């Protein structure tokens, strides 16, 4: 993202009323958009998105969430002024389609016992790199969930380039903690000195 400026609203018809919250709580697209409106940044749930004949993309979002004046608006997608987060863990990233030996491993059911205790949380986050498809990708470490026998799950939000969006998009992942596949950002430079 190069700069924050107010999002451009697009004059397209919106539904007559906001859908029931049970239908919108990340259930539509799994996307959360960070944009700027009226000079301040805010997060908005993406209900729908469409490609236009001119090649641009518009997103139907709930603006001013969760204020009582909830309304919907179409905004023009601009990767230089906005950022996207896939909140659903099952949404695959393009880069994950070609796993390599030595990549970070998604935590499976065998790691569920790591979620019984209190996590070690990092807020806002710790800057890390995650190895996926044989390459290191920037991300943010949000928490560790520790289990028996020294096993641990790391909640990481890596950023992957998504051709569909022509931008870096943040994903939410639970990886098996392994210092060989998740490292502090910049660790490769530290190793070279």
Helices and strands as residue ranges (DSSP letters): E 9-10, H 21-24, E 31-37, E 40-51, E 57-63, E 71-76, E 83-86, G 94-97, G 109-115, E 120-132, E 135-146, G 148-150, E 152-162, E 167-171, E 173-176, E 182-184, H 187-192
